[in-house]
Amino acid sequence: MTMTTPRRAAGSKRAERLEARITTEQKRLLQDAAAAQGRTLTDFVVGSLVETATRVLEERDLVVLGAKDRDMFVRSVLAPPALEGGRLARAVRRHQRAAR
């Protein structure tokens, strides 16, 4: 999965600061990777962090169903259960009348 790094809006300023203690080896690795992409160390690190954070949040929001759950969901969509009397049935009727 290829993701693009969100770009700063035109005219926006970086006002926040983030600090981290890393080893010499980690810094060398990050510098080499940044150079390989023709980016500054700061741009590489911030871009990588944003990409990772975006992916983590997207994965958190992804609903993964097992085969049994998926089959039950599909059956419910294709043949929804009949609405019995009650608040939900009244709400659906109100919505249908309002949509006309």
C-alpha positions in Angstrom: 0.0 0.0 0.0 1.5 3.3 -1.1 0.7 6.4 0.9 1.5 9.9 0.1 2.7 12.3 2.8 0.2 15.0 3.6 1.7 18.3 2.5 1.6 21.5 4.6 -1.1 24.0 3.4 0.3 27.0 1.6 1.4 29.6 4.1 1.1 27.3 7.1 3.9 27.4 9.6 5.4 24.7 11.7 4.7 26.0 15.2 5.1 22.8 17.3 8.3 21.1 18.3 8.9 17.4 18.9 12.0 16.0 20.5 13.3 12.5 20.8 16.4 10.9 22.1 17.9 8.3 19.7 21.1 6.4 19.4 23.9 7.4 17.1 23.1 4.3 14.9 19.4 5.3 14.6 20.3 8.9 13.6 22.8 7.6 11.0 20.1 5.3 9.6 17.6 8.1 9.4 20.1 10.4 7.8 21.0 7.8 5.2 17.4 7.1 4.4 16.6 10.8 4.1 19.6 11.3 1.8 18.4 8.4 -0.4 15.1 10.2 -0.9 16.7 13.6 -1.4 15.0 15.0 1.7 16.2 16.7 4.8 16.3 14.7 8.0 13.5 16.7 9.4 11.2 16.3 6.4 12.0 12.6 6.3 11.3 12.0 10.0 8.1 14.1 10.1 6.8 12.6 6.8 7.5 9.1 8.1 5.8 9.8 11.4 2.7 11.2 9.7 2.5 8.3 7.2 2.8 5.8 10.1 0.2 7.6 12.3 -2.2 7.8 9.4 -1.8 4.1 8.6 -2.3 3.1 12.3 -5.5 5.2 12.6 -6.8 3.8 9.3 -6.1 0.2 10.4 -7.8 0.9 13.8 -11.0 2.1 11.9 -11.0 -0.9 9.6 -13.6 -3.5 10.4 -12.4 -7.0 9.9 -15.0 -9.7 10.0 -14.6 -13.4 10.2 -16.4 -15.6 7.7 -19.4 -16.3 10.0 -19.8 -12.6 10.8 -19.4 -11.6 7.2 -22.1 -14.1 6.1 -24.5 -12.9 8.8 -23.9 -9.2 7.7 -24.5 -10.0 4.0 -27.7 -11.9 4.8 -28.9 -9.0 6.9 -28.3 -6.5 4.1 -29.8 -8.7 1.4 -32.8 -9.7 3.5 -33.2 -7.4 6.5 -35.3 -8.7 9.3 -38.8 -7.4 9.4 -39.4 -4.5 11.8 -41.7 -5.4 14.6 -43.8 -2.8 16.3 -41.9 -0.5 18.6 -39.8 2.7 18.6 -37.5 1.6 15.7 -40.5 0.8 13.4 -42.1 4.2 14.3 -38.9 6.0 13.6 -38.6 4.3 10.2 -42.1 5.3 9.3 -41.5 8.9 10.3 -38.3 9.0 8.2 -40.1 7.6 5.2 -42.9 10.1 5.5 -40.4 13.0 5.9 -38.4 11.8 2.8 -41.5 12.1 0.5 
